[in-house]
C-alpha cells in the first residue's frame, strides 16, 4: 500500500471521513471474538485459514487504532501499513527498554 492510496473516504460512525486502512493477522485462538462482532473500526475479514484470519479495518488517526491493537497483545500481528507496524513495534520496544 503506497502513501498515495492509503487514505480514502469511508463512512464509519464517530470517525472522520478521511481514514487509512490497517491489515492485521489474528490467530485462531482469538479469531472467534473478531468473527462474532466488529472489534476494530470498520473491520472486514479478508482471509481465513487454519492459522487464523486476516482482516482490514479503518482508522482516522493512529491513536484510534493503536490502543485497540495493544489490547490484543500478544495475539495480534500488524501487517500493513508499514508506518503503523513500525509505530506499533517501536512503542513496544520503548516500553520494554524502559521496564528494565
Number of C-alpha atoms within 10 A of each C-alpha: 11 8 10 7 9 13 17 14 12 16 13 14 9 7 16 13 15 14 19 19 20 23 21 20 22 22 18 15 10 14 18 13 12 16 14 8 9 13 13 18 20 16 19 16 16 12 11 15 9 7 12 16 20 20 21 19 19 25 24 20 13 13 9 14 18 16 11 13 18 14 10 12 9 8 15 16 18 19 15 17 17 14 11 18 18 13 13 19 14 12 14 13 12 10 11 10 9 8 7 5
